[in-house]
């Protein structure tokens, strides 16, 4: 008969397996995470390119598949830090993204700014496109001075206020509907 004690090799393997299982479970949770973001200068305008990892909880995925449209807001801010006063706000922008599922056509639809629409056959394709922002014009070069450095911030969140009223009550009290990334920060030096 073998016993596992805190000093035995079997105990260490057991603890390592538990930690790996916990880490995999945490990684698989629903939510939004900013993977990367950058500002590229194109024709005197800085354009934002960003990648998000979007994971829906079962409740959010079920609601989408039952025809409930979901609205996401992408927020961008650019500030100039100042040591003697509050930071100076240089630019801020918001982008609205609406996703929906149409049962008759069995397709997911992504709509940006009520203009651009794309259709997808699978939820995985939709989430990939939802998590990819490109060529979003956020600030003009003339607004920035060369001798300063600026702090850029970016996040994405599910807009719960756009849900149908009966779902809003559940969404506000349930962590399954809490889909909001942390602010992703980086420094821009023109």
Secondary structure as a PSIPRED ss2 file (coil, helix, strand):
# PSIPRED VFORMAT (PSIPRED V4.0)

   1 X C   1.000  0.000  0.000
   2 X C   1.000  0.000  0.000
   3 X C   1.000  0.000  0.000
   4 X C   1.000  0.000  0.000
   5 X C   1.000  0.000  0.000
   6 X C   1.000  0.000  0.000
   7 X C   1.000  0.000  0.000
   8 X C   1.000  0.000  0.000
   9 X H   0.000  1.000  0.000
  10 X H   0.000  1.000  0.000
  11 X H   0.000  1.000  0.000
  12 X H   0.000  1.000  0.000
  13 X H   0.000  1.000  0.000
  14 X H   0.000  1.000  0.000
  15 X H   0.000  1.000  0.000
  16 X H   0.000  1.000  0.000
  17 X H   0.000  1.000  0.000
  18 X H   0.000  1.000  0.000
  19 X H   0.000  1.000  0.000
  20 X H   0.000  1.000  0.000
  21 X H   0.000  1.000  0.000
  22 X H   0.000  1.000  0.000
  23 X H   0.000  1.000  0.000
  24 X H   0.000  1.000  0.000
  25 X H   0.000  1.000  0.000
  26 X H   0.000  1.000  0.000
  27 X H   0.000  1.000  0.000
  28 X C   1.000  0.000  0.000
  29 X C   1.000  0.000  0.000
  30 X C   1.000  0.000  0.000
  31 X E   0.000  0.000  1.000
  32 X E   0.000  0.000  1.000
  33 X E   0.000  0.000  1.000
  34 X E   0.000  0.000  1.000
  35 X E   0.000  0.000  1.000
  36 X E   0.000  0.000  1.000
  37 X E   0.000  0.000  1.000
  38 X E   0.000  0.000  1.000
  39 X E   0.000  0.000  1.000
  40 X E   0.000  0.000  1.000
  41 X E   0.000  0.000  1.000
  42 X E   0.000  0.000  1.000
  43 X C   1.000  0.000  0.000
  44 X C   1.000  0.000  0.000
  45 X E   0.000  0.000  1.000
  46 X E   0.000  0.000  1.000
  47 X E   0.000  0.000  1.000
  48 X E   0.000  0.000  1.000
  49 X E   0.000  0.000  1.000
  50 X E   0.000  0.000  1.000
  51 X E   0.000  0.000  1.000
  52 X E   0.000  0.000  1.000
  53 X E   0.000  0.000  1.000
  54 X E   0.000  0.000  1.000
  55 X E   0.000  0.000  1.000
  56 X C   1.000  0.000  0.000
  57 X C   1.000  0.000  0.000
  58 X H   0.000  1.000  0.000
  59 X H   0.000  1.000  0.000
  60 X H   0.000  1.000  0.000
  61 X H   0.000  1.000  0.000
  62 X H   0.000  1.000  0.000
  63 X H   0.000  1.000  0.000
  64 X H   0.000  1.000  0.000
  65 X H   0.000  1.000  0.000
  66 X C   1.000  0.000  0.000
  67 X C   1.000  0.000  0.000
  68 X C   1.000  0.000  0.000
  69 X C   1.000  0.000  0.000
  70 X E   0.000  0.000  1.000
  71 X E   0.000  0.000  1.000
  72 X E   0.000  0.000  1.000
  73 X E   0.000  0.000  1.000
  74 X E   0.000  0.000  1.000
  75 X E   0.000  0.000  1.000
  76 X E   0.000  0.000  1.000
  77 X E   0.000  0.000  1.000
  78 X E   0.000  0.000  1.000
  79 X E   0.000  0.000  1.000
  80 X E   0.000  0.000  1.000
  81 X C   1.000  0.000  0.000
  82 X C   1.000  0.000  0.000
  83 X C   1.000  0.000  0.000
  84 X C   1.000  0.000  0.000
  85 X C   1.000  0.000  0.000
  86 X C   1.000  0.000  0.000
  87 X C   1.000  0.000  0.000
  88 X E   0.000  0.000  1.000
  89 X E   0.000  0.000  1.000
  90 X E   0.000  0.000  1.000
  91 X E   0.000  0.000  1.000
  92 X E   0.000  0.000  1.000
  93 X E   0.000  0.000  1.000
  94 X E   0.000  0.000  1.000
  95 X E   0.000  0.000  1.000
  96 X E   0.000  0.000  1.000
  97 X E   0.000  0.000  1.000
  98 X E   0.000  0.000  1.000
  99 X E   0.000  0.000  1.000
 100 X E   0.000  0.000  1.000
 101 X E   0.000  0.000  1.000
 102 X E   0.000  0.000  1.000
 103 X C   1.000  0.000  0.000
 104 X C   1.000  0.000  0.000
 105 X C   1.000  0.000  0.000
 106 X C   1.000  0.000  0.000
 107 X E   0.000  0.000  1.000
 108 X E   0.000  0.000  1.000
 109 X E   0.000  0.000  1.000
 110 X E   0.000  0.000  1.000
 111 X E   0.000  0.000  1.000
 112 X E   0.000  0.000  1.000
 113 X C   1.000  0.000  0.000
 114 X C   1.000  0.000  0.000
 115 X C   1.000  0.000  0.000
 116 X E   0.000  0.000  1.000
 117 X E   0.000  0.000  1.000
 118 X E   0.000  0.000  1.000
 119 X E   0.000  0.000  1.000
 120 X E   0.000  0.000  1.000
 121 X C   1.000  0.000  0.000
 122 X C   1.000  0.000  0.000
 123 X H   0.000  1.000  0.000
 124 X H   0.000  1.000  0.000
 125 X H   0.000  1.000  0.000
 126 X H   0.000  1.000  0.000
 127 X H   0.000  1.000  0.000
 128 X H   0.000  1.000  0.000
 129 X H   0.000  1.000  0.000
 130 X H   0.000  1.000  0.000
 131 X C   1.000  0.000  0.000
 132 X E   0.000  0.000  1.000
 133 X E   0.000  0.000  1.000
 134 X E   0.000  0.000  1.000
 135 X E   0.000  0.000  1.000
 136 X E   0.000  0.000  1.000
 137 X E   0.000  0.000  1.000
 138 X E   0.000  0.000  1.000
 139 X E   0.000  0.000  1.000
 140 X E   0.000  0.000  1.000
 141 X H   0.000  1.000  0.000
 142 X H   0.000  1.000  0.000
 143 X H   0.000  1.000  0.000
 144 X C   1.000  0.000  0.000
 145 X C   1.000  0.000  0.000
 146 X C   1.000  0.000  0.000
 147 X C   1.000  0.000  0.000
 148 X C   1.000  0.000  0.000
 149 X E   0.000  0.000  1.000
 150 X E   0.000  0.000  1.000
 151 X E   0.000  0.000  1.000
 152 X E   0.000  0.000  1.000
 153 X E   0.000  0.000  1.000
 154 X E   0.000  0.000  1.000
 155 X E   0.000  0.000  1.000
 156 X E   0.000  0.000  1.000
 157 X E   0.000  0.000  1.000
 158 X E   0.000  0.000  1.000
 159 X C   1.000  0.000  0.000
 160 X H   0.000  1.000  0.000
 161 X H   0.000  1.000  0.000
 162 X H   0.000  1.000  0.000
 163 X C   1.000  0.000  0.000
 164 X C   1.000  0.000  0.000
 165 X H   0.000  1.000  0.000
 166 X H   0.000  1.000  0.000
 167 X H   0.000  1.000  0.000
 168 X H   0.000  1.000  0.000
 169 X H   0.000  1.000  0.000
 170 X H   0.000  1.000  0.000
 171 X H   0.000  1.000  0.000
 172 X H   0.000  1.000  0.000
 173 X H   0.000  1.000  0.000
 174 X C   1.000  0.000  0.000
 175 X H   0.000  1.000  0.000
 176 X H   0.000  1.000  0.000
 177 X H   0.000  1.000  0.000
 178 X C   1.000  0.000  0.000
 179 X C   1.000  0.000  0.000
 180 X E   0.000  0.000  1.000
 181 X C   1.000  0.000  0.000
 182 X C   1.000  0.000  0.000
 183 X C   1.000  0.000  0.000
 184 X E   0.000  0.000  1.000
 185 X E   0.000  0.000  1.000
 186 X E   0.000  0.000  1.000
 187 X E   0.000  0.000  1.000
 188 X E   0.000  0.000  1.000
 189 X E   0.000  0.000  1.000
 190 X C   1.000  0.000  0.000
